[in-house]
């Protein structure tokens, strides 16, 4: 590493600064790893660190919901799912009176640095809070809820966001905290279902979460050899019932004993109307008379211990978030810590939020290619890979009795050296 790329961090270099961390919105695996990293990095730098329990509601209510943290407060939590400091939807924070109470509670504890772990709605709320901070303090001073010294000492609020969501629906980051663990839950369920589907020659329709983002469904389809996938960013053609049945029928004719269909909970058709698992089942039963079952995984996807990837991701993002706060000035734009390749990077918060909103607008305007592009390079590559690997197979007449192609190239694949997980996927 070049000398100018190294970053030496002196212990206690930011002594006396007040910092708080909270989780907001839906929980996800890996949030606790992020909380742990924030607390310990901030303590290392000499900060006074606080938990804000139950998200924005705890900030508004104050009292015991804002608790000082120490090194041992975050021991033995990195392996736990969910969030140990709680999360809640908060209607009070959407009103200015609620934000006034939140600002007062922070000032009384000397907190001027916030780490927000949540989705785009939570991060947008934090940015609004930051923009209003000066006017909120003026109003608190006018009503004598804070004094002039407090108004001057805590004049600026810095915020940094991290995206905790299993949906991976935030533009600007390759992966959100919790997505990898959710994929593990889904794959465990599908691997279990495949065995019973094989026994009875059944078709299984799996509904996965993701709200209006098809990332979980797409990656699940790619990694489970699913025969068909329904995602909101790229709806199927209008004659999808015919194409679906043709695909399933051809797979069975080729000797396959089961079929797997993945449906994102936000799946829609080209007219923007929902495509549900029940609708897909009805198409298969009516046209192919196959024994078809639906499995809705639900919140099991959000539960359980985080994967190694999400633990590392939370740790790296949490440490970077603290450094971003310590280096911030009153003129610094609010940022979100994101994953770009293998690097934790800082990106303008509201720019990423606007890009995320642009995806929804593209889908509403039926600009499907644009929606896929806005989801990012990983999403687009996964979609293209899935399309290439699941095209309809050529007819049996294209092969001889040994299964060899009658025309085209001859290709050999071999494994060399020690075996490793994932080799069969590559083959």
C-alpha positions as CSV (number, residue, x, y, z in Angstrom):
1,X,0.0,0.0,0.0
2,X,1.3,3.5,-0.9
3,X,2.1,5.8,2.0
4,X,-0.6,8.3,1.1
5,X,-3.2,5.5,1.1
6,X,-2.6,4.5,4.7
7,X,-4.8,5.9,7.4
8,X,-3.4,5.9,10.9
9,X,-6.1,6.4,13.6
10,X,-4.8,7.7,16.9
11,X,-6.6,6.4,20.0
12,X,-8.6,9.0,21.9
13,X,-8.2,11.5,19.0
14,X,-11.8,12.7,19.3
15,X,-12.3,12.7,23.0
16,X,-15.4,14.3,24.3
17,X,-17.6,14.0,21.2
18,X,-21.1,12.7,21.7
19,X,-22.3,9.9,19.3
20,X,-25.4,7.8,19.2
21,X,-26.4,4.8,17.1
22,X,-29.9,3.5,16.4
23,X,-31.6,1.0,14.1
24,X,-34.9,1.9,12.4
25,X,-37.5,0.3,10.2
26,X,-37.4,-3.4,9.4
27,X,-34.7,-5.4,11.1
28,X,-32.0,-7.5,9.2
29,X,-29.3,-9.9,10.1
30,X,-25.9,-8.1,10.6
31,X,-27.3,-5.0,12.3
32,X,-25.8,-6.1,15.6
33,X,-22.4,-6.4,14.0
34,X,-22.7,-2.8,12.7
35,X,-23.9,-1.6,16.1
36,X,-20.9,-3.3,17.8
37,X,-18.4,-1.8,15.4
38,X,-19.9,1.7,15.8
39,X,-19.7,1.5,19.6
40,X,-16.2,0.1,19.8
41,X,-14.7,2.3,17.2
42,X,-16.2,5.4,18.8
43,X,-14.9,4.4,22.2
44,X,-11.5,3.8,20.7
45,X,-11.5,7.4,19.4
46,X,-12.6,8.7,22.8
47,X,-16.2,9.5,22.1
48,X,-19.1,9.2,24.6
49,X,-21.4,6.7,22.9
50,X,-25.1,6.1,23.4
51,X,-27.7,3.5,22.2
52,X,-31.0,4.9,21.1
53,X,-33.4,2.1,21.7
54,X,-36.5,1.4,19.6
55,X,-35.4,3.6,16.7
56,X,-36.9,7.1,16.2
57,X,-39.5,6.4,18.8
58,X,-36.8,6.1,21.4
59,X,-35.3,9.3,20.3
60,X,-38.6,11.1,20.6
61,X,-39.5,9.5,24.0
62,X,-36.0,9.9,25.5
63,X,-35.6,8.7,29.1
64,X,-34.2,5.2,29.5
65,X,-34.4,4.8,25.7
66,X,-31.2,6.7,25.3
67,X,-28.6,4.8,27.2
68,X,-24.8,5.2,27.4
69,X,-22.9,2.3,25.9
70,X,-19.5,0.9,27.0
71,X,-17.1,-1.7,25.5
72,X,-18.9,-4.7,27.2
73,X,-22.3,-3.4,26.2
74,X,-21.8,-4.9,22.7
75,X,-20.0,-8.2,23.8
76,X,-21.6,-11.4,22.4
77,X,-24.0,-9.8,20.0
78,X,-22.2,-10.1,16.7
79,X,-23.7,-13.6,16.1
80,X,-27.3,-12.5,16.9
81,X,-30.0,-11.8,14.3
82,X,-32.3,-8.8,14.4
83,X,-31.3,-5.8,16.5
84,X,-30.6,-6.0,20.2
85,X,-31.4,-2.3,20.6
86,X,-34.8,-2.6,19.0
87,X,-36.5,-1.0,16.1
88,X,-40.0,0.5,15.6
89,X,-42.0,2.5,13.1
90,X,-42.5,6.0,14.5
91,X,-45.3,8.3,13.4
92,X,-44.3,11.0,16.0
93,X,-41.0,11.7,14.3
94,X,-42.9,12.6,11.1
95,X,-44.4,15.6,12.9
96,X,-42.3,18.6,13.8
97,X,-43.3,18.4,17.5
98,X,-41.8,14.9,17.6
99,X,-38.6,16.1,16.0
100,X,-38.4,18.9,18.6
101,X,-38.6,16.4,21.4
102,X,-35.9,14.3,19.7
103,X,-33.6,17.3,19.3
104,X,-34.1,18.2,22.9
105,X,-33.2,14.7,24.1
106,X,-30.1,14.7,22.0
107,X,-28.9,18.1,23.2
108,X,-29.4,17.2,26.9
109,X,-27.0,14.3,26.4
110,X,-24.5,16.2,24.3
111,X,-25.1,14.1,21.1
112,X,-24.3,15.8,17.8
113,X,-23.3,12.7,15.8
114,X,-25.8,10.1,14.7
115,X,-25.3,6.7,13.0
116,X,-28.6,5.6,11.4
117,X,-29.0,1.9,10.4
118,X,-32.1,1.4,8.3
119,X,-33.8,1.7,4.9
120,X,-34.2,4.6,2.6
121,X,-37.2,6.0,4.6
122,X,-35.2,6.0,7.8
123,X,-32.2,7.7,6.1
124,X,-34.4,10.3,4.5
125,X,-35.9,11.1,7.9
126,X,-32.4,11.5,9.4
127,X,-31.4,13.9,6.6
128,X,-34.5,16.0,7.2
129,X,-33.7,16.1,10.9
130,X,-30.2,17.3,10.1
131,X,-31.5,20.0,7.8
132,X,-34.0,21.3,10.4
133,X,-31.5,21.0,13.3
134,X,-30.7,24.7,13.5
135,X,-34.3,25.8,13.4
136,X,-35.3,23.1,15.9
137,X,-32.7,24.4,18.4
138,X,-33.8,28.0,17.9
139,X,-37.4,26.9,18.7
140,X,-36.2,24.9,21.8
141,X,-34.2,28.0,23.0
142,X,-37.3,30.3,22.5
143,X,-39.4,27.9,24.6
144,X,-36.6,27.6,27.2
145,X,-36.3,23.9,26.7
146,X,-32.5,24.4,26.2
147,X,-30.3,27.3,27.2
148,X,-28.1,29.6,25.1
149,X,-24.9,27.7,26.0
150,X,-26.4,24.4,24.8
151,X,-27.6,26.1,21.6
152,X,-24.1,27.3,20.8
153,X,-22.3,24.2,21.8
154,X,-24.4,21.8,19.9
155,X,-25.2,24.0,16.9
156,X,-24.5,21.3,14.2
157,X,-25.7,17.7,13.8
158,X,-23.8,15.2,11.7
159,X,-25.4,12.0,10.4
160,X,-24.1,9.0,8.5
161,X,-26.3,6.2,7.3
162,X,-25.9,2.4,6.7
163,X,-28.4,0.4,4.9
164,X,-29.8,-2.5,6.9
165,X,-32.4,-4.3,4.7
166,X,-32.7,-7.9,3.4
167,X,-34.3,-6.5,0.2
168,X,-31.0,-5.0,-1.3
169,X,-33.2,-2.2,-2.7
170,X,-30.9,0.8,-2.1
171,X,-29.1,2.3,-5.1
172,X,-25.4,3.0,-4.5
173,X,-24.4,-0.2,-2.6
174,X,-23.7,-3.6,-4.0
175,X,-25.1,-5.3,-0.9
176,X,-27.2,-4.1,2.0
177,X,-26.7,-5.5,5.5
178,X,-28.8,-8.7,5.8
179,X,-29.2,-9.6,2.2
180,X,-26.7,-12.4,2.2
181,X,-28.2,-14.0,5.3
182,X,-31.7,-13.8,3.8
183,X,-30.4,-15.6,0.7
184,X,-29.0,-18.3,2.9
185,X,-32.4,-18.8,4.6
186,X,-34.1,-19.0,1.2
187,X,-31.6,-21.5,-0.2
188,X,-31.8,-23.7,2.9
189,X,-35.6,-23.9,2.4
190,X,-35.4,-24.6,-1.3
191,X,-32.8,-27.3,-0.9
192,X,-35.2,-29.0,1.6
193,X,-38.2,-28.6,-0.7
194,X,-36.4,-30.0,-3.7
195,X,-36.1,-33.5,-2.1
196,X,-39.8,-33.8,-1.4
197,X,-40.7,-32.3,-4.8
198,X,-38.5,-34.9,-6.5
199,X,-40.2,-37.7,-4.6
200,X,-43.7,-36.7,-5.7
201,X,-42.9,-35.1,-9.1
202,X,-44.4,-31.8,-7.8
203,X,-44.1,-28.2,-8.9
204,X,-43.3,-25.8,-6.1
205,X,-43.9,-22.1,-6.2
206,X,-41.8,-20.1,-3.8
207,X,-42.8,-16.6,-2.8
208,X,-39.8,-14.6,-1.4
209,X,-39.7,-11.2,0.2
210,X,-38.2,-8.0,-1.3
211,X,-41.1,-5.6,-1.5
212,X,-40.7,-3.8,-4.8
213,X,-37.2,-5.1,-5.5
214,X,-36.6,-8.5,-7.2
215,X,-33.0,-9.0,-6.1
216,X,-33.8,-11.9,-3.6
217,X,-36.0,-13.6,-6.2
218,X,-33.5,-13.2,-9.0
219,X,-30.5,-14.5,-7.1
220,X,-32.6,-17.3,-5.6
221,X,-33.7,-18.3,-9.1
222,X,-30.1,-18.2,-10.4
223,X,-28.7,-20.3,-7.5
224,X,-31.6,-22.9,-7.3
225,X,-31.9,-23.7,-11.0
226,X,-35.5,-22.4,-10.9
227,X,-37.4,-22.9,-14.1
228,X,-39.1,-19.5,-14.0
229,X,-38.9,-16.3,-12.0
230,X,-41.2,-13.3,-11.6
231,X,-39.6,-10.0,-10.6
232,X,-41.1,-6.4,-10.7
233,X,-38.2,-4.8,-12.6
234,X,-38.6,-7.0,-15.6
235,X,-42.2,-8.3,-15.9
236,X,-42.8,-11.3,-18.1
237,X,-44.4,-10.9,-21.6
238,X,-48.2,-10.7,-21.8
239,X,-48.4,-14.3,-22.9
240,X,-46.5,-15.5,-19.8
241,X,-48.9,-18.2,-19.0
242,X,-48.2,-19.9,-22.3
243,X,-44.5,-19.4,-22.1
244,X,-44.4,-20.7,-18.5
245,X,-46.4,-23.8,-19.3
246,X,-44.2,-24.5,-22.4
247,X,-41.1,-24.2,-20.3
248,X,-42.4,-26.5,-17.6
249,X,-43.7,-29.1,-20.1
250,X,-40.4,-29.2,-21.9
251,X,-38.5,-29.7,-18.7
252,X,-40.7,-32.6,-17.8
253,X,-40.4,-34.1,-21.3
254,X,-36.6,-33.9,-20.9
255,X,-36.9,-36.1,-17.8
256,X,-37.0,-33.6,-15.0
257,X,-39.2,-34.8,-12.1
258,X,-39.9,-31.4,-10.5
259,X,-40.2,-27.7,-11.2
260,X,-39.3,-24.7,-9.1
261,X,-40.9,-21.3,-9.8
262,X,-39.8,-18.2,-7.8
263,X,-42.2,-15.3,-7.3
264,X,-41.1,-12.0,-5.8
265,X,-43.7,-10.6,-3.4
266,X,-43.8,-7.4,-5.6
267,X,-44.0,-9.2,-8.9
268,X,-46.1,-7.4,-11.6
269,X,-47.2,-7.9,-15.2
270,X,-46.5,-5.4,-18.1
271,X,-49.6,-3.4,-17.1
272,X,-48.4,-3.0,-13.5
273,X,-50.9,-5.5,-12.1
274,X,-49.7,-7.9,-9.4
275,X,-48.7,-11.4,-10.2
276,X,-49.3,-13.6,-7.2
277,X,-48.1,-17.1,-6.3
278,X,-51.8,-18.2,-6.3
279,X,-52.2,-16.9,-9.9
280,X,-49.2,-18.8,-11.1
281,X,-50.4,-21.9,-9.4
282,X,-53.8,-21.7,-11.1
283,X,-52.1,-21.3,-14.5
284,X,-50.0,-24.5,-13.9
285,X,-52.9,-26.5,-12.5
286,X,-55.4,-25.5,-15.2
287,X,-53.1,-26.1,-18.1
288,X,-50.7,-28.9,-17.1
289,X,-52.7,-30.6,-14.3
290,X,-49.5,-30.8,-12.3
291,X,-49.5,-31.4,-8.5
292,X,-48.5,-27.8,-7.5
293,X,-47.8,-26.4,-4.1
294,X,-47.1,-22.9,-2.8
295,X,-44.6,-22.1,-0.1
296,X,-44.4,-18.6,1.4
297,X,-41.3,-18.2,3.5
298,X,-42.2,-14.9,5.1
299,X,-40.3,-13.5,8.0
300,X,-38.0,-16.6,8.4
301,X,-36.0,-14.8,5.7
302,X,-35.3,-11.9,8.2
303,X,-34.6,-14.1,11.2
304,X,-31.7,-16.2,12.4
305,X,-28.0,-15.7,12.8
306,X,-26.2,-13.5,10.3
307,X,-23.9,-15.0,7.7
308,X,-20.1,-14.5,7.9
309,X,-20.4,-12.0,5.0
310,X,-23.0,-9.9,6.9
311,X,-21.0,-9.9,10.1
312,X,-17.9,-8.6,8.2
313,X,-20.0,-6.2,6.2
314,X,-21.6,-4.7,9.4
315,X,-18.1,-4.4,11.1
316,X,-16.5,-2.7,8.2
317,X,-19.4,-0.3,7.5
318,X,-19.8,0.5,11.2
319,X,-16.1,1.5,11.6
320,X,-16.2,3.5,8.4
321,X,-19.4,5.3,9.6
322,X,-17.7,6.5,12.8
323,X,-14.7,7.8,10.9
324,X,-17.0,9.6,8.5
325,X,-18.7,11.4,11.4
326,X,-15.4,12.3,13.1
327,X,-14.1,13.8,9.8
328,X,-17.3,15.7,9.1
329,X,-17.6,19.5,9.2
330,X,-20.8,21.6,9.3
331,X,-20.5,22.0,5.6
332,X,-20.1,18.2,4.9
333,X,-23.0,16.6,3.1
334,X,-24.8,13.7,4.8
335,X,-23.4,10.4,3.5
336,X,-24.2,6.8,3.5
337,X,-21.6,4.1,3.8
338,X,-21.9,1.7,0.9
339,X,-20.2,-1.4,-0.5
340,X,-18.5,-0.9,-3.9
341,X,-16.8,-4.1,-5.0
342,X,-14.8,-5.0,-1.9
343,X,-14.4,-1.4,-0.6
344,X,-16.5,0.5,2.0
345,X,-17.1,3.9,0.4
346,X,-19.0,7.1,1.4
347,X,-21.6,8.3,-1.0
348,X,-23.9,11.4,-0.8
349,X,-27.0,10.2,1.1
350,X,-29.8,12.0,-0.8
351,X,-28.2,11.3,-4.2
352,X,-28.5,7.6,-3.4
353,X,-32.1,8.0,-2.1
354,X,-33.1,9.9,-5.3
355,X,-31.7,7.1,-7.4
356,X,-33.6,4.6,-5.4
357,X,-36.8,6.5,-5.9
358,X,-36.0,6.7,-9.7
359,X,-36.3,2.9,-9.9
360,X,-39.9,3.1,-8.7
361,X,-40.6,5.8,-11.2
362,X,-39.1,3.8,-14.0
363,X,-41.3,0.8,-13.2
364,X,-44.3,3.1,-12.9
365,X,-43.5,4.5,-16.3
366,X,-43.0,0.9,-17.7
367,X,-39.3,1.6,-18.5
368,X,-38.2,-1.8,-17.6
369,X,-34.7,-1.7,-19.1
370,X,-34.0,1.6,-17.2
371,X,-35.3,0.0,-13.9
372,X,-32.8,-2.9,-14.3
373,X,-30.0,-0.5,-15.1
374,X,-30.8,1.7,-12.1
375,X,-30.7,-1.4,-9.8
376,X,-27.0,-1.6,-10.5
377,X,-24.4,-3.7,-12.3
378,X,-24.8,-6.7,-10.1
379,X,-28.6,-6.9,-10.7
380,X,-28.2,-6.5,-14.4
381,X,-25.5,-9.2,-14.6
382,X,-27.5,-11.7,-12.5
383,X,-30.5,-11.2,-14.7
384,X,-28.5,-11.7,-17.9
385,X,-26.8,-14.8,-16.5
386,X,-30.1,-16.3,-15.5
387,X,-31.6,-15.7,-18.9
388,X,-28.6,-17.4,-20.6
389,X,-28.6,-20.4,-18.3
390,X,-32.3,-21.1,-18.4
391,X,-33.1,-20.9,-22.1
392,X,-35.3,-23.7,-23.4
393,X,-33.3,-26.8,-24.1
394,X,-32.9,-28.1,-27.7
395,X,-35.1,-31.1,-28.6
396,X,-33.9,-34.6,-28.0
397,X,-33.5,-35.0,-31.8
398,X,-30.5,-32.7,-31.5
399,X,-28.6,-35.4,-29.5
400,X,-27.5,-39.0,-30.3
401,X,-28.4,-41.9,-28.1
402,X,-25.4,-41.1,-25.8
403,X,-26.6,-37.5,-25.2
404,X,-23.9,-36.0,-27.4
405,X,-24.8,-33.0,-29.7
406,X,-25.1,-33.9,-33.3
407,X,-23.8,-30.4,-34.4
408,X,-21.8,-27.6,-33.0
409,X,-18.6,-27.5,-30.8
410,X,-17.2,-30.1,-28.6
411,X,-16.5,-28.8,-25.1
412,X,-14.9,-30.4,-22.1
413,X,-15.0,-29.3,-18.5
414,X,-12.8,-30.8,-15.7
415,X,-11.9,-30.2,-12.1
416,X,-8.3,-30.1,-11.0
417,X,-7.0,-30.0,-7.4
418,X,-8.9,-30.0,-4.1
419,X,-12.7,-29.7,-4.3
420,X,-14.4,-26.6,-3.2
421,X,-18.0,-25.5,-2.6
422,X,-19.4,-23.9,-5.8
423,X,-17.6,-26.1,-8.3
424,X,-20.8,-27.8,-9.4
425,X,-22.5,-24.4,-10.0
426,X,-19.6,-23.4,-12.3
427,X,-19.9,-26.7,-14.3
